[in-house]
Amino acid sequence: MKKRIAIFASGSGSNAQKIMEHFKYSNLAEVALVLSNNAEAYVLQRADNFEIPSHVFDRKTFYESDELIDILKRLEIDLVVLAGFLWLVPENLLKAFPNKIINIHPALLPKFGGKGMYGDRVHKAILEAGEEEHGITIHFVNEHFDEGEIIQQAKFKVEPDDTLETIKFKGQQLEHQYFPKVIENLLKKYN
């Protein structure tokens, strides 16, 4: 039986798109559900394009109920993937899926992580700090922002003439290259 993936995303969903593409014809796994805390998120259109069901929820549902856990359990989800999802995962969800929730962060953790560090904020901080390297981190999710066990990192050299747009582009290229493969490798380990 195919492994089942649920993707949580808050925005455009370019990583979600790459994951959906990667598993579209896979014998190993399928994306079974896309969830968002933003009813206007473009990721919902991407899910619809792949004929993948989606579910929109609010803060109260996420933090004060087991509704999402019930949905994920009913769909027999094997792995929960955060792909541009900005809320801290509550304890009840972490307990329901121990070591089965992963996230991608647009920096080489532990640097440039934590609350409020996402998207362009991360890239601006990298440039302001004069970092010579930048990259991505794929990690397990725990009760703190960006502090879970690291699964894989990939990096690139920051060139002297790099701008916010160029380092963002280089980082996204790495995200799109590595995230689906890391998910696949993790799912191969689950029996």
Helices and strands as residue ranges (DSSP letters): E 3-8, H 14-23, E 29-36, H 42-49, E 54-56, H 59-64, H 67-74, E 79-82, H 91-96, E 101-105, H 120-129, E 133-140, E 150-157, H 164-189
